[in-house]
Amino acid sequence: MTAIDYANLSKEGQWGDQGDGTYVNPVMPGDYCDPDVIRVGEDYYCISSTLHCSPGMAVLHSKDLVNWNVISHVVDDLTVIGPEYRHDRMNRYGRGVWAGAIRFHLNKYWVYFFTPDEGLFLSTAEHPAGPWEPLHCMWEVEGWDDCCPFWDDDGQGYMVATNFADNYQIYLFKLSNDGRSLLQDSGVVVHQFNGSEASKLYKINGLYFLFHSEVRREKGQDVRVVMMLRSEHLYGPYEEKELIHTHGVELDREPNQGGLVETPAGEWYFISHQGAGGYFEGRTLHLLPVSWVDGWPIIGEDTDGDGIGEMVWGGMKPVNGYPAAALTMNDDFDHPALQPYWEWNHQPKADKWSLTERAGYLRLYACLPSAKNDFFKVSNTLSQRAYRVKHNVVTAKFDLSGLADDQEAGLCHFGQTYCTIGIHQQQGTRVLRYNNSGVIQLGPSIDTREIWFRSVWNLKGESTCAYSLDGEQFISFGDTYRLGWGHYRGDRVGVYSFNHEREEGYMDVAYFNYESGDNSGRKPKTSLESR
């Protein structure tokens, strides 16, 4: 296929493994932002920032760089970072766990990251699937981001990081011998430009490479471009080169934040997100080939011979022989712990949810929001990423037996705005309720014990909701809701439960069935509709 063919497939909602030895970007059509990637043996591991969602810092695994699955999170409890992540505050939207780096060193996996308000943090694990050690705060500081460790041939550790609060200066620090402390007096500025961040530090064929992105003015618009510094010496002097052209959000959506990785066969690739926000699915995960020309890595394809790459929308898979990943996430909550594709909005109240009080159900107790009539202050909202593919259907089955007066519970979407379809009980009467960012529609009273809620959306992010009293016949309810990007995250879809007046009542979720429009030949998991 031609480059235009791949680009058209992507626009049509195709993604990832095509089942014929090729792939289409994105390889993950949801919000897996701020990635970094490594290879250990024949396994690839990627991390993705999670901001205000808990657990924090998603860890993904792949055997071929195309098919990825979330296997763990690094941070179990965001309140270890600070109190603003608590269920009764929820004040870290768009902040929290920002971009980090993962490295394999001394037979352990190391993940470092900054939060913009609290500082620099570290965790390690013997295996990326966890368990990860309790979070260690290395530096209490504000205004820093995008760190990356590096250990030189003599064993000395270093770290690059950006002080975005001070004109985006990129610093190089030494690490302590155990990698758990930053020698702050060692910090020197190695680069500065408008918006300089996304730093990664590599040593390849005896040369030091400082990868980063920065904002430049090109053809009358500000675009984020991918740059590389190269030197024979760690502290420079460095020479600089642009690695890939970015043409703005409408053409290539600015691939930038990411990492380089080499396959066992000696081929190089770049795992990146598309950095331009504003799309309902968020910043999606992409795979681009890398070629080396005159000692420089060129990301994508140099189609015009100027030594700078262009966005690539697909190509041959790096490795064959592994099954295609399926986006479909069907959860019957018949597990001792939540599956790794779930994340809470901020840190949940620990005693207000359970997978064991009723076997095979998720029980969500109704919390009292910290502010009235503000969905973004509703704690214990559990959600996952909404994808951009041709066909998306989420169906959840609820048992309403435990509802109390003034309690509301159901299915939700949220980004910058929100939409809910649920049940609101008042004076013993349960009424259907649809809420589109404060515009409320009330429906009929419901006297059944069980109810099904459904959301269906298309490539444009146009979502319609429906309900059913038998799991078979669904009745549309509410206006069309436009899924949206917000707080540096793509749309989230999930379940919620709260009480407008007091902490009383609960809701049981029997299953959450997310069916996505998978590519031809990609089989979704078994549906849970019959439960």
C-alpha positions, 0 to 999 in steps of 0.5 A, a space after each residue: 500500500 502507498 502512504 496515502 492508502 495508510 493515511 486514508 485507512 487511519 482516517 477511516 478508523 483503522 488502527 494497529 495490526 491489519 492481520 496481513 503483516 502490516 499495521 496502521 497508525 495509531 497502534 492504540 486509538 486511545 489516550 496513551 499519552 507521553 509514552 516511553 519505551 524499552 526492550 528487554 530481551 524480546 519483550 517491549 515495555 511502554 509507560 504512559 502518563 495518567 495525570 489525575 487518574 488512579 492508579 497512576 502511570 500505566 505500564 504496557 507490554 508488547 512482543 511486536 511494538 504494534 499489539 499492546 496490553 496494559 499490564 500494571 500501574 506504577 502508583 497505587 495511591 496518588 495521595 502518597 504524592 499529595 493531599 490534593 488527589 484525595 477523594 474529598 478534594 480532587 484538585 489535580 485535573 490535568 496535573 498529577 503524573 506527567 511524562 516519565 521514563 522507564 529503564 532496565 538497570 541492575 536487573 530492575 525496572 526503574 520508572 522516574 516521573 515528575 508531577 508539576 506541583 509536587 516533585 520528582 518520584 521513583 519506583 522500581 520493580 523486578 517485573 513490569 507487571 508489578 508489584 512496584 515498590 512504594 513511591 519514593 519522592 526524590 525532590 520536592 519541587 514545583 515547575 519541572 517535568 519530562 525527566 529521563 535517567 541514563 547510566 554511562 558505561 562507568 556506572 555513573 547515573 545521570 538525569 535530564 529534566 526540564 524546568 518549564 517554570 524557568 523558560 524551559 531550560 533542560 538540565 543535566 544532573 548526576 544521580 547518586 550511586 543507588 539511583 534514588 537521589 538527585 545530586 542537585 549541585 551537579 545540575 547544569 543547563 544543556 539546552 534551552 528553547 521555547 517549549 523544550 521538553 520531552 527529553 530522553 538521553 541515549 548513548 548509541 555507538 559511543 555518541 550521546 544523544 539528547 532527544 527533545 521537542 520544542 515549539 517553533 514558528 513555521 509557516 505562520 503557526 506554532 508547531 512542536 518539532 522533534 529535535 536531537 542533540 548529538 555529542 562525543 561528550 555528555 556535557 557537550 558541545 552538542 550539534 542539533 538536528 530536526 528529526 521529523 517535519 510536523 505540519 500542524 494538527 490537521 495533517 499529522 497531529 504533531 508526533 513528538 513525545 516518545 522514545 527510540 527502541 532497537 529490535 533484536 534484528 537491529 532495526 530502530 523505531 520510535 514510539 510516540 503519541 500524537 501531541 496535538 490535543 483537541 481530539 476526543 480520543 486524546 493523544 494516541 499511540 503511534 509507531 514510526 520507523 527510524 533510519 540512520 543517515 550520517 549518524 542521525 536517526 531520521 523518524 518516519 520517511 524522508 520523502 523529499 530528500 531534505 534529511 528530515 522525516 515525514 509522518 508515516 501512517 503505516 507499514 510492515 510490522 516489525 515482528 510477525 507471529 503474535 496475535 492482534 490485540 483486541 480493544 474490547 474490554 468485557 468485565 464481569 468483575 469476577 476477579 480479586 482485583 480490578 483489571 489494569 485497564 480501569 482507572 479512578 478519577 483521582 484517588 477513590 475513597 477506599 471503603 466505598 467500593 468492593 469486589 468481594 462484598 457481592 461475588 461477581 459484582 462491583 459494588 459502588 457505595 454512594 459518596 457525598 461529593 465535595 461540591 454540589 452539582 459538580 460532576 468533577 467533584 464526584 469521587 469513586 468514578 471508575 472509567 477507562 479510555 474511549 477509543 476512536 474506531 468505526 463502532 463503539 458500544 458500551 453496555 453496563 448492567 446495574 442492580 438497583 437494590 441498594 439505592 437510597 433516597 437522593 442517590 444517583 448512579 449509572 453510566 458516564 462520559 467525561 473530559 472537559 465536559 460530561 454526560 451521564 445516564 442514570 437513575 435518581 431515587 427520591 422519596 422511594 421513587 426511581 426516575 431516569 435521568 440524563 445530564 449533559 453538562 448540567 442540562 438535565 432531562 428526566 424520564 419515566 419512573 423505573 420500578 425494576 430491580 435491574 437496568 441496562 445503560 448503553 452508550 454508542 459513538 462513532 468516529 466523530 465522537 457523537 454519542 447517543 445513550 439508551 436504557 433497557 429493562 430486559 437487556 434486549 430492547 433498548 430505548 434511546 434517551 437524551 440528546 446527542 453528546 459530543 465526546 471531548 478532550 479535556 484536562 490533557 486527557 481523551 474522553 473517559 467512559 465508566 460508571 458512577 454512584 453518589 448521593 446528593 445529600 449524604 453518604 448512603 446507598 450503593 449500586 452493584 455493577 454486574 458487568 461492563 461490556 465495551 465492544 469496539 469496531 475491531 479490524 477485519 479478523 480481529 475477534 472480540 472477547 465473549 459478550 457478557 450480555 447473557 449474564 
